[in-house]
Amino acid sequence: MAPVLKALLLENIHPVAVDVLTAAGFDVETRAGALSEAELIEALDGVHLLGIRSKTQVSAAVIAARPDLLAVGAFCIGTNQIDLATAAGRGVAVFNAPYSNTRSVVELALAEIIALTRNLTALNTDLHAGVWNKSADGAHEVRGRTLGIIGYGNIGAQLSVLAENLGMKVLFFDVAEKLALGNARRVDNLNELLAAADAVTIHIDGSPSNRGFFGAQQFAQMKPGAVFLNLSRGHVVDLDALKAALESGRLAGAGVDVFPEEPKKKGDLFESPLRGFPNVILSPHVGGSTEEAQEDIGRFVSGKLRDYITTGSTRLSVNLPNLQLAPTGVGRIMLLHRNVPGVMAAVNHVFADFGCNIDGQMLATEGEIGYVVTDISDVAQRGASSKLIAMDSTIRLRIRDAFDRSEFPPGPAAS
């Protein structure tokens, strides 16, 4: 008998995700906040799909403790909160939303650049204190000023285009080769960007190699009177060094949306060395938190999770080989395996021994992991699955019969 498909969604994921998964036959549970490791292990009992945002940590211990888990959806851009290697080795697919909140982050960056360049934060503080301080001192148009973008991915590139439309000159630095859009100019090193930019904004990923990327040395190289933004990951910037640059007057202001340590849930106490500065915009990790972005993310990631379970599609998975085989209308066997020589020959030998006629097949490999999807009739009755599970190379095997019923036979990943 096919198992009841269960999904757990944490951290206030948009309700559209519940709608998508419920329509696909999942029993969906939602919880408002993040969970600790022990709480998450307990909550995942019998759960096949997990949806999180940025605060819940899906560690190796969590993945190992819950072999029923088939996939994790990160309803955000980053996936550094998930042990991707362990997930892949246990046959757990991971999906994220690399594009859905790009526009929201870009608009926040532009808003903060304008607000800081016009000195609006300090003026706002004065007026709330009852002080009328009308002055043009320190206030500038962004037109004609230089924006330095560190990290020219989806967000950095879109920010580049919109900033140029405002009349800004754009420089960018990226360790990878990137095509410059519009009149943006790539610089060869970070120092060149810091010396020339009136506003510097960081849009790099949260990989361990980027920890402490921007500190006292980099702030010292920035143009005096520039403004600084970090809307990427909290641990890439040394906040004490940023505080010192603000106190010395080297920087005119800063906008920070992400922090090395963030409260688990709404209403918790927030501590930061940047609190109390009138020329600093602090926001609680809301770069992608617009209603439009959250709805798009909810629909996109839940759709990826649904498709993985129902068709085996790993398209845009961040930790498994990407593969999408069009349905043929018959049963489907989905085999995640170690990428060793002879696997495909062994798989197809099993199918031949059981007289299985292959209606469709596709293989993809990435590093140490391989993934093959095969369409045959009567997948649950022919007995080939037990032979495939017994192969030393097998990580996880799933079956969908012609009636869209799922089976998850136990395999090495669940032992």
C-alpha positions as CSV (number, residue, x, y, z in Angstrom):
1,M,0.0,0.0,0.0
2,A,1.3,3.4,-0.9
3,P,2.3,5.6,2.0
4,V,0.5,8.7,3.1
5,L,2.7,11.6,1.8
6,K,3.5,14.1,4.5
7,A,5.0,17.5,4.3
8,L,6.2,19.8,7.0
9,L,6.6,23.6,6.3
10,L,8.4,25.8,8.8
11,E,9.1,29.5,9.1
12,N,5.9,31.1,7.8
13,I,6.2,29.8,4.2
14,H,3.5,31.4,1.9
15,P,0.2,29.6,2.0
16,V,0.3,29.0,-1.7
17,A,2.9,26.2,-1.0
18,V,0.3,24.5,1.1
19,D,-2.2,24.7,-1.7
20,V,0.2,23.2,-4.3
21,L,1.2,20.3,-2.1
22,T,-2.3,19.6,-0.8
23,A,-3.5,19.5,-4.4
24,A,-0.8,16.9,-5.1
25,G,-2.1,14.7,-2.3
26,F,0.2,15.6,0.6
27,D,-0.8,15.9,4.2
28,V,0.7,19.3,5.0
29,E,1.6,20.6,8.5
30,T,2.8,24.1,9.0
31,R,4.7,25.8,11.9
32,A,5.5,29.4,12.3
33,G,9.1,29.4,13.6
34,A,12.4,27.6,13.1
35,L,13.2,24.5,15.0
36,S,16.3,23.3,16.8
37,E,18.1,20.2,15.7
38,A,16.4,18.0,18.3
39,E,13.0,19.6,17.7
40,L,13.4,19.1,13.9
41,I,14.3,15.4,14.3
42,E,11.2,14.9,16.4
43,A,9.0,16.8,14.0
44,L,10.1,14.9,11.0
45,D,8.8,11.6,12.2
46,G,7.1,10.1,9.1
47,V,7.6,13.2,7.0
48,H,8.7,12.9,3.4
49,L,9.1,16.6,2.4
50,L,10.5,19.5,4.5
51,G,10.1,23.1,3.7
52,I,12.3,25.7,5.5
53,R,13.6,29.2,5.0
54,S,17.0,30.5,6.2
55,K,17.0,29.8,10.0
56,T,16.3,26.1,10.3
57,Q,19.5,24.1,10.1
58,V,19.2,20.7,8.3
59,S,22.3,19.0,9.6
60,A,23.8,15.6,8.9
61,A,22.3,14.3,12.1
62,V,18.8,15.4,11.1
63,I,19.1,13.7,7.7
64,A,20.6,10.5,9.2
65,A,17.9,10.3,11.8
66,R,15.0,10.5,9.4
67,P,15.4,8.1,6.4
68,D,11.8,8.7,5.3
69,L,12.8,12.2,4.3
70,L,12.9,12.5,0.5
71,A,13.4,16.1,-0.3
72,V,14.0,19.5,1.3
73,G,12.8,22.8,-0.1
74,A,14.7,26.0,0.9
75,F,12.0,28.7,0.3
76,C,14.8,31.3,-0.2
77,I,18.0,31.7,-2.2
78,G,20.6,30.3,0.1
79,T,21.1,26.6,1.0
80,N,24.1,26.9,3.3
81,Q,21.7,26.0,6.2
82,I,21.5,22.4,4.7
83,D,24.2,19.8,4.7
84,L,24.0,19.3,0.9
85,A,26.6,16.5,0.7
86,T,25.0,14.4,3.4
87,A,21.6,15.0,1.8
88,A,22.9,13.8,-1.6
89,G,24.6,10.8,-0.1
90,R,21.3,9.8,1.6
91,G,19.2,10.4,-1.5
92,V,17.5,13.5,-0.3
93,A,17.0,16.1,-3.0
94,V,17.3,19.8,-2.2
95,F,15.6,22.6,-4.1
96,N,15.7,26.4,-3.6
97,A,14.4,29.6,-5.2
98,P,17.4,31.2,-7.0
99,Y,15.3,33.8,-9.0
100,S,12.0,34.4,-7.3
101,N,13.0,37.2,-4.9
102,T,15.6,38.9,-7.0
103,R,13.6,41.9,-7.8
104,S,12.6,42.4,-4.2
105,V,16.2,42.4,-3.0
106,V,17.2,44.8,-5.8
107,E,14.5,47.3,-5.0
108,L,15.5,47.3,-1.3
109,A,19.1,47.9,-2.3
110,L,18.2,50.8,-4.5
111,A,15.9,52.3,-1.8
112,E,18.7,52.2,0.8
113,I,21.3,53.6,-1.6
114,I,19.0,56.6,-2.3
115,A,18.0,57.0,1.4
116,L,21.6,57.0,2.6
117,T,22.9,59.2,-0.2
118,R,20.2,61.8,0.7
119,N,20.9,61.5,4.4
120,L,17.3,60.6,5.0
121,T,17.9,58.3,8.0
122,A,19.5,61.0,10.1
123,L,16.9,63.6,9.0
124,N,14.1,61.2,9.9
125,T,15.7,60.6,13.4
126,D,15.9,64.4,14.0
127,L,12.3,65.0,13.1
128,H,11.1,62.2,15.3
129,A,13.0,63.9,18.1
130,G,11.3,67.2,17.3
131,V,14.4,68.8,15.6
132,W,13.9,70.7,12.4
133,N,17.3,70.3,10.6
134,K,16.7,71.3,7.0
135,S,20.0,71.3,5.1
136,A,21.6,70.1,1.8
137,D,24.9,69.3,3.5
138,G,25.9,65.7,2.8
139,A,22.9,65.1,0.6
140,H,23.5,64.0,-3.0
141,E,21.7,62.7,-6.1
142,V,22.6,59.2,-7.1
143,R,22.7,60.3,-10.7
144,G,26.3,60.5,-11.8
145,R,27.6,58.7,-8.7
146,T,29.4,55.3,-8.9
147,L,27.9,52.1,-7.6
148,G,30.3,49.2,-6.8
149,I,28.7,45.8,-6.9
150,I,30.5,42.8,-5.3
151,G,29.0,39.7,-6.8
152,Y,27.4,39.9,-10.2
153,G,24.9,37.0,-10.1
154,N,21.2,37.2,-10.5
155,I,20.7,40.0,-8.0
156,G,23.9,42.0,-8.8
157,A,23.3,41.9,-12.5
158,Q,19.7,43.1,-12.2
159,L,20.7,45.8,-9.7
160,S,23.4,46.9,-12.3
161,V,20.7,47.5,-14.9
162,L,18.3,49.4,-12.7
163,A,21.0,51.5,-11.1
164,E,22.3,52.5,-14.6
165,N,18.7,53.5,-15.5
166,L,18.9,56.0,-12.6
167,G,22.0,57.5,-14.1
168,M,24.6,55.7,-11.9
169,K,28.0,54.5,-13.2
170,V,28.4,50.8,-12.3
171,L,31.5,48.8,-11.5
172,F,31.4,45.2,-10.5
173,F,33.8,42.6,-9.1
174,D,33.2,38.8,-9.3
175,V,35.6,35.9,-9.1
176,A,33.8,34.2,-12.0
177,E,33.6,35.4,-15.5
178,K,30.4,37.4,-15.9
179,L,29.0,39.2,-18.9
180,A,28.7,43.0,-18.2
181,L,25.2,44.3,-18.8
182,G,24.6,47.7,-20.3
183,N,27.5,50.0,-19.6
184,A,28.6,48.3,-16.4
185,R,32.4,47.7,-16.2
186,R,34.1,44.8,-14.6
187,V,37.2,45.6,-12.5
188,D,40.1,43.2,-12.1
189,N,40.4,43.5,-8.3
190,L,38.3,44.5,-5.3
191,N,40.6,47.4,-4.3
192,E,39.9,49.2,-7.6
193,L,36.2,49.0,-7.0
194,L,36.4,50.2,-3.3
195,A,38.5,53.2,-4.2
196,A,36.1,54.4,-6.9
197,A,32.6,53.6,-5.6
198,D,30.4,56.0,-3.8
199,A,28.1,53.1,-2.8
200,V,29.3,49.5,-2.3
201,T,26.9,46.7,-2.1
202,I,27.6,43.0,-1.5
203,H,25.7,40.2,-3.2
204,I,27.8,37.0,-2.7
205,D,26.8,33.6,-1.5
206,G,27.1,32.2,2.0
207,S,29.8,29.6,1.3
208,P,32.3,29.0,4.1
209,S,35.0,30.5,2.0
210,N,33.2,33.9,2.1
211,R,33.1,34.0,5.9
212,G,34.8,37.3,7.1
213,F,35.2,38.4,3.4
214,F,34.7,42.1,4.2
215,G,36.5,43.6,7.2
216,A,38.7,46.4,8.5
217,Q,41.1,46.2,5.6
218,Q,38.3,46.6,3.0
219,F,36.6,49.4,4.9
220,A,39.9,51.3,5.0
221,Q,40.2,51.0,1.2
222,M,36.7,52.5,0.6
223,K,36.2,56.0,-0.7
224,P,35.7,58.5,2.2
225,G,32.0,59.4,2.5
226,A,30.8,56.3,0.7
227,V,27.8,54.2,1.8
228,F,27.9,50.4,2.4
229,L,25.2,47.7,2.0
230,N,25.1,44.1,2.9
231,L,22.0,42.2,1.8
232,S,23.7,38.9,1.2
233,R,24.8,36.8,4.2
234,G,25.5,38.0,7.7
235,H,28.8,36.2,8.2
236,V,30.5,37.8,5.2
237,V,31.0,41.1,6.9
238,D,32.8,42.0,10.2
239,L,30.2,44.1,12.0
240,D,32.7,45.4,14.5
241,A,34.9,46.7,11.7
242,L,31.8,48.3,10.1
243,K,31.0,50.0,13.4
244,A,34.5,51.4,13.6
245,A,34.3,52.7,10.0
246,L,31.0,54.5,10.9
247,E,32.3,55.9,14.2
248,S,35.4,57.3,12.5
249,G,33.3,59.0,9.9
250,R,34.9,57.2,7.0
251,L,31.5,55.9,5.9
252,A,28.5,58.2,5.4
253,G,26.1,55.4,6.3
254,A,25.3,51.7,5.9
255,G,22.3,49.4,5.3
256,V,22.4,45.9,6.7
257,D,19.7,43.3,6.2
258,V,21.5,40.1,7.3
259,F,23.4,39.3,10.5
260,P,25.8,36.6,11.8
261,E,23.4,35.6,14.5
262,E,19.7,36.2,13.9
263,P,16.7,35.6,16.3
264,K,14.8,32.4,15.6
265,K,11.3,34.0,15.5
266,K,9.4,37.3,15.3
267,G,9.5,39.2,18.6
268,D,12.8,37.8,19.9
269,L,15.4,40.2,21.1
270,F,17.8,41.5,18.5
271,E,21.4,42.5,19.5
272,S,23.9,44.2,17.2
273,P,26.9,46.6,17.5
274,L,25.1,48.7,14.8
275,R,22.1,49.5,16.9
276,G,21.7,53.2,17.7
277,F,23.4,54.7,14.6
278,P,21.2,57.4,13.0
279,N,22.9,56.8,9.6
280,V,22.4,53.0,9.6
281,I,19.4,51.2,8.2
282,L,18.8,47.9,9.9
283,S,16.2,45.5,8.6
284,P,15.4,42.0,9.8
285,H,16.4,39.9,6.8
286,V,13.6,41.1,4.7
287,G,15.4,41.6,1.4
288,G,13.2,39.0,-0.3
289,S,10.2,39.5,2.0
290,T,7.7,41.1,-0.2
291,E,4.3,39.6,-0.7
292,E,5.0,39.2,-4.4
293,A,8.3,37.4,-3.8
294,Q,7.1,35.1,-1.1
295,E,4.1,34.0,-3.2
296,D,6.4,33.3,-6.1
297,I,8.9,31.4,-3.9
298,G,6.1,29.4,-2.3
299,R,4.7,28.4,-5.7
300,F,8.1,27.7,-7.3
301,V,9.7,25.6,-4.6
302,S,6.6,23.6,-3.7
303,G,6.2,22.9,-7.4
304,K,9.8,21.5,-7.5
305,L,9.1,19.3,-4.5
306,R,5.8,18.1,-6.0
307,D,7.5,17.3,-9.4
308,Y,10.3,15.4,-7.7
309,I,7.9,13.1,-5.9
310,T,5.4,12.7,-8.8
311,T,7.8,12.5,-11.8
312,G,11.3,12.2,-10.4
313,S,12.3,15.5,-11.9
314,T,15.5,17.0,-10.3
315,R,15.6,20.0,-12.6
316,L,17.2,22.9,-10.6
317,S,18.1,20.6,-7.7
318,V,21.2,22.1,-6.0
319,N,22.6,18.7,-4.8
320,L,21.6,16.0,-7.3
321,P,22.2,15.5,-11.0
322,N,19.6,17.5,-13.0
323,L,17.2,15.4,-15.0
324,Q,13.7,15.6,-16.3
325,L,12.1,12.8,-18.3
326,A,8.8,13.5,-20.0
327,P,6.1,11.0,-18.7
328,T,5.3,8.2,-21.0
329,G,2.1,7.1,-19.2
330,V,3.5,3.9,-17.8
331,G,5.3,3.1,-14.5
332,R,8.5,4.8,-13.5
333,I,11.5,3.6,-11.5
334,M,13.8,6.4,-10.1
335,L,17.2,5.2,-9.0
336,L,19.8,7.4,-7.2
337,H,23.1,5.6,-7.2
338,R,26.8,6.0,-6.7
339,N,28.5,7.1,-9.8
340,V,30.7,4.1,-10.4
341,P,31.5,2.3,-13.7
342,G,29.0,-0.3,-15.0
343,V,25.9,0.9,-13.2
344,M,23.8,1.5,-16.3
345,A,24.8,-1.9,-17.7
346,A,23.8,-3.6,-14.4
347,V,20.5,-1.7,-14.2
348,N,19.5,-2.6,-17.7
349,H,20.6,-6.2,-17.2
350,V,18.2,-6.4,-14.3
351,F,15.4,-5.1,-16.4
352,A,16.2,-7.5,-19.2
353,D,16.2,-10.5,-16.8
354,F,12.7,-9.6,-15.7
355,G,11.4,-9.1,-19.2
356,C,10.8,-5.4,-18.7
357,N,10.3,-3.3,-21.8
358,I,11.8,0.1,-21.5
359,D,9.5,2.9,-22.7
360,G,11.8,5.7,-21.7
361,Q,15.1,6.2,-19.9
362,M,17.4,9.1,-18.9
363,L,20.7,9.2,-16.9
364,A,22.5,12.1,-15.4
365,T,25.6,12.2,-13.2
366,E,27.3,14.8,-11.1
367,G,30.4,14.1,-9.1
368,E,29.9,10.9,-7.0
369,I,26.1,10.7,-7.6
370,G,24.2,9.3,-10.5
371,Y,20.5,9.3,-11.2
372,V,18.6,7.2,-13.7
373,V,14.9,7.3,-14.4
374,T,13.4,4.4,-16.3
375,D,9.8,4.0,-17.6
376,I,8.5,0.4,-17.7
377,S,5.0,-1.2,-17.4
378,D,4.0,-3.0,-14.3
379,V,6.9,-1.7,-12.2
380,A,5.5,-3.0,-8.9
381,Q,4.8,-6.5,-10.1
382,R,7.9,-7.5,-12.1
383,G,10.3,-7.8,-9.2
384,A,13.1,-5.8,-10.6
385,S,13.0,-3.3,-7.8
386,S,14.3,-5.8,-5.2
387,K,17.3,-6.5,-7.4
388,L,18.0,-2.9,-7.9
389,I,17.8,-2.2,-4.1
390,A,20.3,-5.0,-3.5
391,M,23.0,-3.4,-5.8
392,D,26.0,-2.1,-3.9
393,S,25.8,1.2,-5.8
394,T,22.2,1.9,-4.9
395,I,21.5,5.0,-2.7
396,R,17.7,5.2,-3.0
397,L,15.0,3.8,-5.2
398,R,11.5,5.1,-5.7
399,I,8.6,3.7,-7.8
400,R,5.6,5.3,-9.4
401,D,3.1,3.0,-11.0
402,A,0.9,3.8,-13.9
403,F,-1.8,4.9,-11.5
404,D,0.5,7.5,-9.9
405,R,0.9,5.6,-6.7
406,S,4.3,6.0,-5.0
407,E,6.3,3.3,-3.2
408,F,9.5,3.9,-1.3
409,P,11.2,0.5,-0.8
410,P,13.8,0.5,2.0
411,G,17.3,0.9,0.6
412,P,20.9,1.5,1.8
413,A,20.0,5.2,2.6
414,A,17.4,4.1,5.1
415,S,19.5,1.5,6.9
